[in-house]
Amino acid sequence: MLGRTSLTVLVLAAAGTLTACATKTARVTVYQPSFDFTPPSTAPAGDAGVTIALVATQYPGQEAPAAPTVYAHSQQIPATVLWGLLAPELPNSMARDFEEALVARGFTLKGPYDSYEEMVYSDKRDTDLVLIPELDITLIVTDFSVKQNFKLISDNTYSIERGVAQLRGRVNLNAYESMTFTKLWLKSLDVPETSIEFDGNVEYPAQPLGIDPIREVSFRTAVAQALEEEMYSRVLQTAWDYLDPQEMQVLKQQAEEIRAKAGFEIRR
């Protein structure tokens, strides 16, 4: 039989173990990515001689419903979850960096606008080109296994282990004549396909049939790191290369021809 002192020591030891476990769980936090692009050079303001209206980056599928909340093998995680919950800071960061890139290239910038329809007549009249970036990224859970966690004083639980997801897609840069909204130019930037590995941190009462991307901290962290390290800077650098002032001058001339044929006054 244990004495009072021995019993007290065991209770304290057990409490300490539980506290340590609780503290360890509390320290599990989602990685906070830093989405930032620094233009490699800076031209004088307006040096390119082209005025561009920037429309905020569009995300196909962003209006689709986010259900279900658990995603099985080969099931695509929709844009509402990807941009709304897993990487909510990326859209605003990309819009800001597109602005900085255009100004650094020497373009005169208008906007950004939420959509082309938001531009009033004078905005369209005083603009040479409308630029609309589209970010179409696919995130798919391709494989995962489940392990059983055996408990001594409670029901057994289950956790995800050795999960794999694929991140791929492209960014489209679309340039339009501002008055007729005629498309003049399209550049597609392929996003490098990235394999994401993760382990689960959530204990499920029954064997899970899929991944809960919101609750699984390791999954969210792996996705955020892949977007930051493999996708963001490459996309912005490629966009910088494509937004060459000389090429935009050629598009400006084409836009003026379209506007003249349509009977609109050419801005001088």
Residue pairs with C-beta under 8 A, 6 or more apart in sequence:
2 10
28 201
28 217
29 217
30 217
30 220
30 221
30 224
31 220
31 221
31 224
31 225
32 224
33 87
33 89
33 90
33 224
33 225
33 227
33 228
34 228
35 89
35 90
35 93
35 94
35 97
35 227
35 228
35 232
36 93
36 97
37 97
37 100
37 101
37 232
37 233
37 236
37 237
37 240
39 100
39 101
39 104
39 105
39 240
40 237
40 240
41 104
42 104
43 104
43 105
43 106
43 245
44 106
45 103
45 106
45 108
46 106
46 107
46 108
47 106
47 245
48 105
48 106
48 107
48 108
48 245
48 248
48 249
49 245
49 249
49 252
50 107
50 108
50 128
50 129
50 245
50 248
50 249
50 251
50 252
51 107
51 108
51 109
51 110
51 126
51 127
51 128
51 129
52 102
52 107
52 108
52 109
52 110
52 127
52 128
52 129
52 130
52 131
52 248
53 109
53 110
53 111
53 113
53 119
53 123
53 124
53 127
53 129
53 130
53 131
53 178
54 95
54 98
54 99
54 102
54 109
54 110
54 111
54 112
54 113
54 131
55 111
55 112
55 113
55 114
55 115
55 116
55 130
55 131
55 132
55 133
56 91
56 95
56 111
56 112
56 113
56 114
56 115
57 91
57 94
57 95
57 98
57 133
57 134
57 135
58 132
58 133
58 134
58 135
59 79
59 83
59 91
59 134
59 135
59 136
60 79
60 134
60 136
61 78
61 79
61 80
62 79
62 80
62 83
62 84
63 80
64 78
64 79
64 80
65 78
65 80
66 78
66 80
66 81
66 84
66 85
68 210
69 212
69 214
70 208
70 209
70 210
70 211
70 212
71 77
71 141
71 210
71 211
71 213
72 141
72 209
72 210
72 211
73 141
73 142
73 143
73 144
73 210
74 140
74 141
74 142
75 140
75 141
75 210
76 138
76 139
76 140
77 86
77 139
77 140
77 141
77 213
79 137
81 213
81 214
82 137
82 139
82 223
83 90
83 91
85 213
85 214
86 139
86 213
86 214
86 220
86 223
86 224
87 223
87 224
87 227
90 227
90 232
91 135
93 232
94 133
94 135
94 232
94 235
94 236
95 112
97 236
98 112
98 131
98 133
98 236
98 239
99 109
99 112
101 236
101 239
101 240
101 243
102 109
102 131
102 243
103 109
105 240
105 243
105 244
105 245
106 245
107 243
107 245
107 248
110 123
110 126
110 127
111 119
113 119
113 123
116 130
116 132
116 176
116 181
119 127
119 130
119 178
123 178
124 130
124 178
124 179
125 178
125 179
125 264
125 265
125 267
126 267
127 178
127 267
128 178
128 251
128 252
128 255
128 256
128 267
129 175
129 176
129 177
129 178
129 184
129 248
129 251
129 252
129 255
130 175
130 176
130 177
130 178
130 181
131 173
131 174
131 175
132 173
132 174
132 176
133 171
133 172
133 173
133 174
133 239
134 171
134 172
134 174
135 169
135 171
135 235
136 169
136 170
136 171
136 172
137 167
137 168
137 169
137 191
137 231
138 166
138 167
138 168
138 169
139 165
139 166
139 167
139 223
140 165
140 166
141 163
141 164
141 165
141 210
141 211
142 164
142 165
142 166
143 162
143 163
143 164
144 160
144 161
144 162
144 163
144 164
144 200
144 211
145 160
145 161
145 162
145 163
146 158
146 159
146 160
146 161
146 207
146 208
147 158
147 159
147 161
148 156
148 157
148 158
148 207
149 156
149 157
149 158
149 159
149 203
150 156
151 157
155 205
157 203
157 204
157 205
158 203
158 204
158 205
158 206
158 207
158 208
159 200
159 201
159 202
159 203
159 204
160 198
160 199
160 200
160 202
160 208
160 211
160 216
161 199
161 200
162 197
162 199
163 197
163 198
163 199
163 200
163 211
163 219
164 195
164 196
164 197
164 198
165 195
165 196
165 198
165 211
165 219
165 222
165 223
166 193
166 194
166 195
166 196
167 191
167 193
167 194
167 196
167 223
167 226
167 227
167 230
167 231
168 191
168 192
168 193
168 194
169 190
169 191
170 188
170 189
170 190
170 191
171 188
171 189
171 191
171 235
171 239
172 186
172 187
172 188
172 189
173 185
173 186
173 187
173 188
173 189
173 239
173 242
173 243
174 183
174 185
174 186
175 183
175 184
175 185
175 186
175 248
175 251
176 182
176 183
176 184
177 184
177 254
177 255
177 258
177 259
178 255
179 259
179 262
179 264
180 258
180 259
180 262
180 264
182 255
182 258
184 251
184 254
184 255
184 258
185 251
187 239
187 242
189 235
189 238
189 239
189 242
191 230
191 231
191 234
191 235
192 230
192 231
192 234
194 226
194 230
194 231
196 219
196 222
196 223
196 226
197 222
198 216
198 218
198 219
198 221
198 222
199 218
200 211
200 216
200 218
200 219
201 216
201 217
201 218
202 212
202 215
202 216
211 219
213 219
213 220
213 223
214 220
256 266
259 265
259 266
260 266
